[in-house]
Amino acid sequence: MSIIVDVKKYLALDSAPKRIKEFLSIDVADHAYLPKVEDIKSDWVAYIAAPAFKLIRESLGKDIEAFASIGTGSGIDVLTGIELLGAKRVGFTDLQKSVVATAAQNVRNNIKDFKSIEFEFGNGDLLQPIQHGKRKYDVIYENLPNVPLASNTKIEDKRNSGHYLEKREEPIPQFVHEQMLDLHYLALKQAREYLANNGAVYSTLGGRVPLSAFIKLGELAGLSSQIFTYSWKVQAEPKDVISGYATQEEAGLGPFHFYRAKDLQKAFASVPIHESGCRAFEIEKSLEPSKLTASEAYEAFKQGEIIGHTVAVLKSSLK
């Protein structure tokens, strides 16, 4: 499948992009997540990552040297890192070979001067495919899935960006597993070896668990974490995702938090993105009366309600 992306609209730019083409031609592999270019408020890169990247660039006051994406999908997050952060070296991974090959083609084909960018990429588990490269990155970005695949489902049977293979050899703290943050924890642990001096991992996390759980996640992974930005989005693929959380909730995990979109819109109406991280716990508290469990959210969805969730960008750095 192929899509065309209007970069100025997609990344909310005031002028034409400098480093990537004005209109991206993106091929999406069969098992990769399909960017929501026609519904930007449901798209993780455009609506969540891009504002955070702009804030990172503003706070640094300069371009970064190296950017990495764990689980890139179509590669559109890598192109966003090149455009908004000015990265000159990019690394990216995904689980399946066909997904990474397509992402690499997308990145190369949509950079204005692809010879000015150095690439490191491979397929496999988290950051391991690029472990033999230059390794150190100023910004590592991840938006990994939380919901495990059903035991009778093969990863080849569906687009799997919203799901993952649950069986892992590494020990995972019980607290992390109960919050369904397994892959984020493993990514943070690996990332410690890949961070440049003053570098950070930026994890985009659906706020379906308390914000305090994200801070503890970073601590358990051996990093120092803070809420960098806080916002909300409409739940993409609500039937599959909300029901997936409801199933896990019934199995004893969670509870997980969802909200009606109208309640989220009201709570975040007057919160500038650059203040959102500092005000995150305040906003979370204000939403307490309107939160829904996953089971309640799924019933509301079936009744025609638009369901959303909060989103935290967690910044994790070396201690």
N, C-alpha and C positions, 0 to 999 in steps of 0.2 A: 504494500500500500504506500502511496506517496501523497504528501501534503505540501502546500505552499504556505509559508509563514511570512507575514508582513512584519518585519522586525521592529519598525518604528512603533507600530501599534502593540505588538506583543510585549515589548520591553518598556513601553511607555516612555519613549525617547523624545526629546524636544527637537532633535534634528536627525539627519540620516546617520546610520551606524558608521563608525570609522574603520573597524577592523573586519567585520563580517559583511556579507552581501545584504543589500536592502530587502531582498525577497529570498528567503531560504527555500531550497528544494530539498525536502527531507523524506527519505525512504524509511519506512517503519517495518522492521522485521516482524515475522509472525508472532514471536513470543515476547515482543517488547511492548511497553506501555505506550498507548497512543496519546500524544500531546493533545490537550483540549484547546486547540487554537481558536475554535469558534465560541468557546465559553471560558474566557480567560480567568474568571473568578473561580473556576474549578481546576485550574492548571497549576501544578506545584511550582514549576520553574518561573512562569510569568508572574504569578500572583504572590508567591512566597519567597522564592530564592532571589529573584531579580531585585526586589526592594532591599533585601539584606545585603546583596552584593554591592549595590550602590552605596549603602551605609558603610560597608567595610572600606570601599575605595575612598569615601569622604573622610573617614576617621584616620586612615593611613596617610592620606595626602599625596600618595604616589601609586604607580602601578606595581603589581606584584610580579615576582619572577616566575613562580610555578603554581599551578592549580591542578588538583586531582578530583575526579568524580568516581565514587564507588557505586556501581550499578547504574551506569549511564543511560541505558535504554537506547533512545534514538540519537544521542549525542548532542541534543539541543542544549543541555545544561553546560556542556563543555564550550559550545559556541558562545553561550551567555557569559561564561567565565572569561573567555578571551575578550569579548566586547566590553564588558563592564569593569573587569578587574585588570585588563591589560596584560594578562598572562602570556609569557613568551615560551614557556614549556608546559605542556599539558599531559597528564596521565589519566587514563580511564579504563575501567574494567566492567565486565558484566559476566553473568554465569555462563551464557551460551556463546559458542564461537560465531554463529550466524548473526547474533545481535551485535557483538563487538565489531565484526567485519563491516556490517552495515553502518554502525555509528562512526567508524573510522572514515568510511567513504563520505558520509554526510559532513563530517568536520572538515575534511580536506577540500571537498567540493564547494563549501560555502564560506571559506576564508578568502578575503581579497588578495592576500599575499601569503599563500600557504607555506612558502619557503622560509618565512620569517618565524614560523612556529616549530618547535621541536616536539615530537610525539613519543609517548610511551604508552602502550596499551596491550591488553591481553584478556583472554577469557579465563574464568575460574573463580575462586572464592575470595570475595572482598578485595583486599589490597595485594594479595599474594601474586597475582599475575604480573605485577610491575616491580617485584622485589629485587630484581637484578638490574634495574635502571639506576637513575641518579637518586631516587628514593626520597629526597627531602622536598617538602612542599610548604608553601606559605599558607595556602588555603586548601583544605580537604573538605569536599562537600559530599553529603550522603542523604538520600531520601529512600531508605530501605523499607521493604514490606514488613508488616507486623503479624499478618494472619497466616498460620501454617496451612499448607495444603491438606485436604482430607486424605486419610491414609490410603484410600483406594483411587486417588487421582494421580496420574502421571504428569510430570512437569511439561511434557511435550503436548499435552492435551488442550492447553489454553494459554492465553496471554497470562504470564505469571508474575508481572511486576507487583501485583497487589498481594501475592502470596509467596511463601518460601518453603523449602524442604526443612522440616523441623528437626530431624535427627542430626545431632552434632556430637563430635567427640569431645569438644572442650567443655569443661565444667562451667555452668552458668548459675550465678547466685539465684536462690529461690525467689527472692524479691523481684529480680529482673524478669524472671519467667512469669511470675504472677501478673506483672504489668504488661506482658507481651512485648517486651523490648529486647528480645534475645539478640537479633542481628545488630541492633544499634550498639549494644554492649560489646559484642565481638569486634565490630568495626572500630570502636573507640580504643579497645585494647591494642589492636593491630596498629592503629594510627600513631601511637606513641613513638614508634620506630621510624615514622615517615615525616614527622613534623620538623620544619626548619626552625631555627631560633625565632622566637616570637610568632611562630605559626599557630594556627588554630583549626580545629575541626568544627564545621558548621553542620549540625544535624537538623534537618527539617522534620519535626515530629508532630503528628496529629495529637492534639491535647485531649486525648480520651481518658487520660489518667491525670492525677493531680500534678501541678508543676513541681512540687517538692520531689516527686518521683524522678523527674528528669535530672534534678540537681544530684540526687543520690546515685542515679545511673552513672554520671560522670565520676563521682567519687569512687564508686565500686570498680570502675575501669582504670583508676589510678590517675585521673586528670582533675583539673579544677574547672568547674563548669558554672555558667551563668546564662540567664535568659537574655538573648541578644535582641530579638524582636518577638512580638506577640500579636497575633492577628487571628483571622478566622476564614473559613472557606466552606462552601457548600460541599457536602459529601459526594464525591464522584463515585459512580457505579454503586449507588446506595443499596440496591437489592443484594448484591453479593457481599459488599463490605459490612454493612450493618448487620446482616444476618450472620456473617462470619463471627463478628464480635459477640452477638447474642448467643451463638453456639458455645463459644469459649466461656462466656459468662455463666451459662447453664452448667458448664463443667467445673465451675468453682473459681475461675480466674476473675480478675476485676474487682468491683464493678467498673464499667467503662462509661464515660460521660459523652453524651451528645446533647444538642440543643436545637430548638426550632430556629430556622434562619432569621426570622424576624427578631428574636431575642438577642441573637448575636449582633445583628446589624445595629440595634439600639445601644448595646453595651460598648461597641467600638466606634460609634459615630463621631466622637470628638477626640479620638486618640491619634496623634501624629505618629508615624512609624518610628521616628527617632526617639520618641518618649515611651514607646510601647513596652520595651524590655524592662525599664525601671518601674512601670506601672502594672506589670503583668499580674502580680499577686493580688493587687487591689482589684483589677478587673475580674480575675478569677473568683474572688469573694463576692463581687456584685452579681455574678451569674449563678451563684449557689441555688437560689430559689427556683430557677428555671431549668436545671439540668435534668436530663433523662438518662436512665440506664439504656444499655444497648437494646434490651428486650422492649422497653417502652418506646424507644426511638423507632424500632422496626415496625411496631404496631402503628405509630403515628405516620410513618412513611406509607404504609399500606392504606391509610385513610386519606392520603393525598397531601400530607404536610411536607414542606421542604425542610430537610434535616441538614444540619451542618455541625461542625466541630471547631474548637479553637486550634490554633497552630502555633507552636513555639519553634523558633530557631535557637537551638542550644549551641552556645560557643564553648568549646572545651580546649583548654591549653595545658601545656606541661606545667607541673607544679614547680 
